C-alpha cells in the first residue's frame, strides 16, 4: 500500500472507536482507491463515485476524503501488493459482501464512461485474490455497467 495513505488510515481510522470494523474498512477503501488511481486519469465522475463510497463505507469527513484522494493521486506510482488488503476481505467478508465490493470496484471503473485496461486488470487481480469465480466476476461487472 502507499505509505502515506497507510499512515493516513493509521492516524485517522484506526484511532476511531470502532476498532473491530477497521481492518476490512481499510481494505475496502484501499482497493477502491487503487481502482480509482490506476489509470492516472481521475475524472470528476470517478471522484464522485469514490467519495460516495468512502463516505458511506468509512464515515469520513469531506476534508478527510479530499486529503485521502490527494495522497492517492500523488503516490500512485509507488503501489505495492494488494494481498494485505484482500486478506482482510477474505477474513471478514462472506461471498455476498465480496460481490458487493466487486460491484463497487466496477462502478468506480465505469464512472468516467471509459473502462481502462489497467482498471480492468486490477479488478481481475482483486477478484482472483478474494476468490470470486469467473461467473461472479462477470455478474458484478454487468451489474455495475447496467446499474450505475
C-alpha positions in Angstrom: 0.0 0.0 0.0 1.0 3.5 -0.5 3.0 4.6 2.6 1.3 8.0 3.1 -2.2 6.5 2.6 -1.5 3.8 5.1 -0.3 6.5 7.6 -3.5 8.4 6.9 -5.6 5.4 7.8 -3.5 4.6 10.8 -3.9 8.1 12.2 -7.5 8.8 11.2 -9.3 5.5 11.0 -7.5 3.1 13.4 -7.8 5.6 16.2 -11.6 5.6 16.0 -13.9 3.9 18.5 -15.0 1.2 16.0 -11.7 -0.7 16.0 -13.2 -4.1 15.3 -14.6 -2.8 11.9 -11.4 -1.1 10.8 -9.4 -3.8 9.1 -12.0 -4.6 6.5 -12.9 -0.9 6.1 -9.3 0.0 5.4 -9.1 -2.9 2.9 -12.2 -1.7 1.1 -11.0 1.9 0.9 -7.6 0.8 -0.3 -9.0 -1.3 -3.1 -11.4 1.4 -4.2 -8.6 3.9 -4.3 -6.4 1.5 -6.3 -9.0 1.2 -9.0 -9.6 5.0 -9.0 -5.9 5.9 -9.4 -4.6 3.0 -11.6 -5.1 4.8 -14.9 -3.5 8.1 -13.8 -6.6 9.9 -15.1 -9.2 11.0 -12.5 -12.5 12.1 -14.0 -14.9 14.1 -11.8 -17.3 11.2 -12.0 -14.7 8.8 -10.6 -14.0 11.2 -7.8 -17.7 11.5 -7.0 -18.1 7.7 -7.0 -15.1 7.1 -4.8 -16.2 10.0 -2.5 -19.6 8.5 -2.1 -18.2 5.0 -1.4 -15.6 6.2 1.1 -18.2 8.4 2.9 -20.7 5.6 3.2 -18.2 2.8 4.0 -16.0 4.7 6.4 -18.0 7.7 7.5 -15.1 10.0 6.7 -15.5 13.8 6.6 -15.3 15.6 3.3 -11.9 17.0 4.4 -10.5 13.6 5.1 -11.8 12.2 1.8 -10.2 15.1 -0.1 -6.9 14.5 1.7 -7.0 10.8 1.0 -7.7 11.4 -2.7 -4.8 13.9 -2.9 -2.5 11.4 -1.3 -3.6 8.7 -3.7 -3.0 10.8 -6.7 0.5 11.9 -5.6 1.7 8.4 -4.8 0.0 6.2 -7.4 3.4 5.2 -8.8 4.5 3.6 -5.5 1.8 1.0 -5.2 2.8 -2.5 -3.9 0.9 -5.7 -3.3 -2.9 -5.9 -2.9 -2.5 -9.0 -0.8 -2.6 -7.3 2.6 -6.0 -5.8 1.8 -7.5 -8.8 0.0 -6.5 -10.9 3.0 -8.7 -8.7 5.2 -11.6 -9.1 2.8 -11.2 -12.9 2.8 -11.2 -13.0 6.6 -14.2 -10.7 7.2 -16.4 -10.9 4.1 -18.8 -13.6 3.1 -19.5 -14.2 -0.6 -22.3 -11.6 -0.8 -20.2 -8.9 0.7 -17.3 -9.8 -1.7 -19.7 -9.5 -4.6 -21.0 -6.1 -3.4 -17.4 -4.9 -3.1 -16.6 -6.2 -6.6 -19.6 -4.3 -8.0 -18.4 -1.2 -6.2 -15.0 -1.5 -7.8 -16.6 -1.9 -11.2 -18.7 1.2 -10.6 -15.6 3.3 -9.9 -14.0 1.9 -13.1 -17.1 2.7 -15.1 -17.8 6.1 -13.5 -16.0 8.1 -16.2 -17.6 6.2 -19.0 -14.3 4.6 -20.1 -13.2 1.2 -18.9 -9.4 1.4 -19.0 -7.4 -1.8 -19.5 -5.5 -1.1 -16.2 -8.7 -0.7 -14.3 -10.0 -4.0 -15.7 -6.7 -5.7 -14.9 -6.5 -4.6 -11.3 -10.1 -5.6 -10.7 -9.4 -9.0 -12.2 -6.5 -9.4 -9.8 -8.6 -8.4 -6.9 -11.3 -10.9 -7.9 -8.7 -13.7 -8.0 -7.3 -12.7 -4.6 -10.7 -12.6 -3.0 -11.6 -16.0 -4.6 -14.5 -15.0 -6.8 -15.4 -17.3 -9.5 -15.3 -16.0 -13.1 -19.1 -16.1 -13.3 -19.4 -13.9 -10.2 -16.8 -11.5 -11.5 -18.7 -11.1 -14.8 -22.1 -10.8 -13.0 -20.6 -7.9 -10.9 -19.2 -6.3 -14.0 -22.5 -6.4 -15.8 -24.4 -5.2 -12.8 -22.2 -2.2 -12.4 -22.3 -1.4 -16.1 -26.1 -1.7 -16.4 -27.0 -0.2 -13.0 -24.6 2.7 -12.2 
